[in-house]
Amino acid sequence: MMFAGYTTEDIKEWLTEKKVLFVTNTMCRPGTTFLSSIKTYIDYVPIHNFHIIYGIVNDKPFYGVDAFLEMIAKCYSDSSFKKFDYVIYIDEDAFITDFKSMLSIFYNFIENDEFCLAGPQDGGVICHRNHKGMMINTFISFWNMKMLRNVSKPNDFLKVLNEINASQNTSYTKFETLLKQRHPDTYSKMFNVSNAMIICIEDYRKKTFNDKGESPYCKIVRDDSNNPVEPHQTPYSVGKETNNYEPYYIIEQAMVLLTGLPIYYMNATDYYNPEESDVEMDNSGLTSAVYDNTWGLFCVHTWFSRGYSKWPKNNMMLEHTKRINKVITKYGKI
């Protein structure tokens, strides 16, 4: 790994030279996972290379597509943002377990500016995320703002967003159609690589989980009829929706269409080790894990941070809080 011998100061100098901005999004209310998350990486980040998008605006939640639209707008027009070429975005319930391993993947991402985005696939690899394998879930993601600014202006970005979203019921299908028309090589690369990654990650699970390649949480994914959002899913499947399940997909799609560059897919799946003896750890597969190219763990993501509280109001919040605290105990810095 190229960063193995780097000191903390060496890394700060490299991040400054490469013009890398770290961004997170948090509601900043007392008792969140925010501080435990940023403490897993903030020591490496130059003081002027960190930005928080606050998750409450006018007493309303401000995250997902709204937060990323703000980030994109600032990277186009805000003088304090325009000096950065790349963004590393980390959710408040994602914990960096090996910063240097994460940087090795980031280096691959920026080496020849051949990609516009990087992140874990949002379909086919994580048992309870069964949506689009060509799109990423942004809980940890890399953004190539330099290439976006090189080829477009803010109005171009808005125009593409409107073009994709002309019919919300078929917004994903519209994106695929536009990509095939405008950048057929990019579409072929994303389609082929995303499917190859799903097969590769399934092979990894079969070698490390069990013969079926399934984590214990798959049972809940299949059988939880009380799940108000997505009951009775098929674990590790790819969604057939014609619309964009996640509203923020449209941001990713605009990046691809404007730059003509594909997405870099990270190795990601459920956090599960059948030999894990630490009974205090959430090891069921609900938490997700992201790996470098040698399957070294560099990030865990707990999900459901909005259900976390030092003062849980109901049983669901209590269960998520207890589960996430186990992850923080092992990987976070309280």
URKA-V865527 format. One line per field, one symbol per residue. psi: psi as a letter, one per 20 degrees, with the letter a starting at -180 (. if undefined). burial: # if it has 24 or more other C-alpha atoms within 12 Angstrom, else .. A space follows every 10 residues. Layout:
BEGIN
psi->???
burial->???
END
This chain:
BEGIN
psi->phjgjprghg gggghghilp ppqrpqikqq krighhghii ihhipqhjkp ppopjppljq qnachgghgg ggghhghphi hiiphqpopp rikppohnhh gghhhhghgi gjliqhrqrq qjpihphjnm cpiirqpjhp qppnhghghh irrghgghgh ghggjhohik hghgggghgh ghmhhggggg gggghhgggg hggghhhhfr hikqrhihgh gginiioigm qlroqkrpqj qirogphihh gghhgghghj qrqppqoqaq opoijpinii pokhigqqqp qaijkppipq phrkhijpqi mpirhghggh ggghhhgghg hro.
burial->.......... ##.###.### #######... .######### ##.###..## #####..... ..######## ######.... ########## ########## ########## ..######## ########## ########## #########. .###..#..# #.###..... ######.##. .....##.## #.###.##.# ##.##...#. ..######.# ##........ ..#######. ..######## ########## ########## ####...... ########## ###..##### #########. .........# ########.. ##..
END
